[in-house]
Amino acid sequence: MIKATSEDGLKFYRDMGTLKDGYEKYYKNNFFMTEIMNHPNYDEFWQKRGLLQHLKNINHAVMTVGGWFDAEDFSGPLKMAQN
C-alpha cells in the first residue's frame, strides 16, 4: 500500500516526478505497473489486449464512452463505433 505524503492527490503525483520515478518508489511490486514499464510501446503484449479485434458480429447494443479531452486518444471509441 502506498503511504500518502499529502492529502492533496495532485500534489502527491506532481511531487512523485516521472513515471519511472514513481514506479521505482511506489509501484515496484505492482504486477500491472511492471507490465507497463516492460512494454512502453504498442508491442505484441498490448496488441493481444486490443479490444477492436474482438468486436466482430455483435448483435446487441453496446455503450462506448470516450471524450475529446481524455488522456488517451479518441480513435479507439470512434473505431469501435464503426464496427
C-alpha positions as CSV (number, residue, x, y, z in Angstrom):
1,M,0.0,0.0,0.0
2,I,1.2,3.5,-0.9
3,K,1.5,5.9,2.1
4,A,0.2,9.3,1.1
5,T,2.6,12.1,1.5
6,S,-0.2,14.7,1.2
7,E,-3.9,15.0,1.4
8,D,-3.7,16.7,-2.0
9,G,-3.6,13.9,-4.6
10,L,-2.4,16.3,-7.4
11,K,0.5,17.4,-5.2
12,F,1.4,13.8,-4.5
13,Y,1.6,13.0,-8.2
14,R,3.4,16.2,-9.0
15,D,6.0,15.5,-6.3
16,M,6.4,11.9,-7.5
17,G,8.2,13.0,-10.7
18,T,8.3,10.9,-13.8
19,L,6.5,7.6,-14.3
20,K,9.9,5.8,-13.8
21,D,10.5,7.7,-10.5
22,G,7.0,6.7,-9.3
23,Y,7.5,3.1,-10.3
24,E,10.8,2.8,-8.5
25,K,9.5,4.4,-5.4
26,Y,5.9,3.2,-5.1
27,Y,4.9,0.6,-7.7
28,K,7.9,-1.8,-8.0
29,N,5.8,-4.7,-6.6
30,N,2.7,-3.9,-8.7
31,F,2.2,-6.5,-11.5
32,F,0.4,-4.2,-13.9
33,M,2.7,-1.3,-13.4
34,T,5.6,-3.7,-14.1
35,E,4.0,-4.7,-17.3
36,I,3.5,-1.1,-18.3
37,M,7.2,-0.4,-17.7
38,N,8.3,-3.5,-19.6
39,H,6.1,-2.7,-22.6
40,P,6.3,1.1,-23.3
41,N,5.5,0.6,-27.0
42,Y,2.5,-0.9,-28.7
43,D,4.2,-4.3,-29.0
44,E,2.7,-7.8,-29.1
45,F,1.8,-7.6,-25.4
46,W,-0.6,-4.7,-26.0
47,Q,-1.7,-5.8,-29.4
48,K,-3.1,-9.1,-27.9
49,R,-5.1,-7.0,-25.4
50,G,-6.6,-4.7,-28.0
51,L,-10.4,-4.7,-28.0
52,L,-11.1,-4.0,-31.7
53,Q,-10.0,-7.4,-32.8
54,H,-12.8,-8.9,-30.6
55,L,-15.6,-6.7,-31.7
56,K,-17.0,-8.8,-34.5
57,N,-20.6,-9.8,-35.2
58,I,-22.0,-8.1,-32.2
59,N,-25.8,-8.1,-32.5
60,H,-26.8,-6.2,-29.4
61,A,-26.4,-2.7,-28.0
62,V,-23.0,-1.7,-26.7
63,M,-22.3,1.5,-24.8
64,T,-18.9,3.0,-25.6
65,V,-17.7,6.0,-23.6
66,G,-15.0,8.4,-24.7
67,G,-14.3,12.1,-24.6
68,W,-12.5,14.6,-26.8
69,F,-10.2,15.5,-24.0
70,D,-9.5,12.1,-22.5
71,A,-5.8,11.3,-21.7
72,E,-5.8,8.6,-24.4
73,D,-6.5,9.4,-28.0
74,F,-10.1,9.4,-29.2
75,S,-9.5,7.0,-32.1
76,G,-10.5,3.9,-30.0
77,P,-14.1,4.9,-29.3
78,L,-14.5,6.1,-32.9
79,K,-13.2,2.9,-34.4
80,M,-15.4,0.8,-32.0
81,A,-18.5,2.8,-33.2
82,Q,-17.6,1.9,-36.9
83,N,-17.6,-1.8,-36.3
